[in-house]
Amino acid sequence: MERRARFGVTLPQIKRSWEETRATATLVDSLGFDSLWACDHVYGVPLPSLPIFEAWSLLAAVAPLTERVQLGTLVTPPFFRNPAVLAKQIATIDHVSNGRTIAGLGSGWFEAEFRGYGCSFPPLRERMRALEESVQILRSLWTEEKTTFAGRHFSVKDAVCEPKPVRRPPILIGGGVERVLMGIAARHADIWNNLAVFQPALGAKIEALRTRCHEVGRDFDSLEISQQCVVVIEETMDAARASLEKAKKIYGGHMGSGLEEHGIWGAPDQVIDRIQRHRQLGCSLFVIEFFGRDTRIPARLFAEKVMPSF
């Protein structure tokens, strides 16, 4: 059975005020979106000097202001935080939100912020190992009475996480490394997220994930597919094309790779069509960064003209 489409929205977080973030969070919650997301960086992307709110603190602040949206990060890397302490943080926010957290996890990539904050930044293979250890510790602390774990990067002994989360938070693994990271997702994740930079290769990435699931004996259909994406939506195609040209210049290769050919943009009817193309590939969750200085405007248009079709 095909999963229903779900639409999440990234919070205004870089070069924005708390008032802007709060207003967007409450509006998105009222419009019927599925989830709110924060990027887990301590430096603004792509420049370290860009001001940015810390992700889990932001979600903790948003939790009591909202009623229905789920709250997650895209994505939390190892070495920013001890995974056992992170498990406790997320469990606390899960109680504040009455069971609405999602643990979005990945390997991390922005070396400057790790070095600048005195965090370890080993080669990618070791960051992958640390990611898998983090997932194992988080899940155990949320479900077991006590956790003892001795890994290459992280160790805990008779660790207790009480109170447990209201529900065991779904685990999202984000990234496009087809062998190692997708293997971790196949073994441990509830959701795999394709980063925006890999959006043009979504179909091939999904097939690679299917292969990893087969290798570990995982039912592929039990894993939800998510796509991080910029959405450019306007009332008319002419206005959308003008905004698209601006978006391509602003986002560049990090978020805007293949945006015109493979992204989600246009007037509402064209946006619906492009979402359907992603749906046909197997994607059911869309983590959207709306293009616009005030993202509430495109979010409202999307909720009114696009979401009813799904």
C-alpha positions, 0 to 999 in steps of 0.5 A: 500500500502506498504511503500517504504524502507528508509535508514538513517545513524547515524553520527559519533559523539562519539570519532570522529573529526568534520572533520570525521563527516562532511566527512561522512555527505556529502558522505551519502547525495551524496549516496542517503540515506534518512536521517542523525541522531544524538544521543541526549546524552551529555555523551558518551554512555556507559561511561560519559568520552567519548567525544561526540558532542551535537546533535542539534548543530551538525545537525545545522552544517550539514544542510548547508553542505547537500542538500537532507537528512533529519536530526533528533535525536534518541532521544531527551528527556524531561528535557534537554531543555525547549520544547518551546525553542527546538521548536524554535531551530528545526524551525531554523534548518528547515529553514537552511535545507529548510524543512528537520528536524525530531523531534525524541523524547523519555523519556531518560534513561541514568541517569548519564548525567541528574544528572551530568548536573543538569537536572531533572530525575524523575521516568519513568512514569513522564518522559513519562508525560513530553514527551507527554507535550513536543510533544503537545507544539512542535506541537502547536508552529509549527502550531498555532499563539500562544500557551498557555499550562499548564502541570505538567512539562512544561508551556508556555503562549502566546508563539510565534514561528516565523518563523514557520518551512518550513514544520511541522517537522515529529515527531518520538517517540522512545522506547519500553514501550508497554503501555504508550510510544506506547500510546503517539506514537499512539496519536501524532507521525508520526513515531515510532522507535524501539530501537536496544535493542528491535530489536529481539522483533520487530514483537511483538512490532509492534502488541502492537503498532497496539493495542494502535492505535486501542484503540485511534482510530488511523489508524495504517497504517498512522504511519511509523515503524522505526528500529534503527539497527547496520549493519555489511556489508562486501564484503564476508560472512567470512569477515562479520562474523569476523566483527560481532564478533567484533561488538558483543563485542563492542556494548554489550547489548545496541546496539548488543542484538540479533545481530547475530540472529535478526540483519542485517549483512553479505555480500550484499545478506544476508543483503538484505534478513535480511532487507526483513525480517524486511520489512515483519513485517512492518518496512519501515525506517531503522536508521543504525549505520554502523560498522567500524572505517570509516563508509563511507566504509560500507555506500558506499558498502550498497548504491552500493550493497543493496539500488538498491534492494529497 
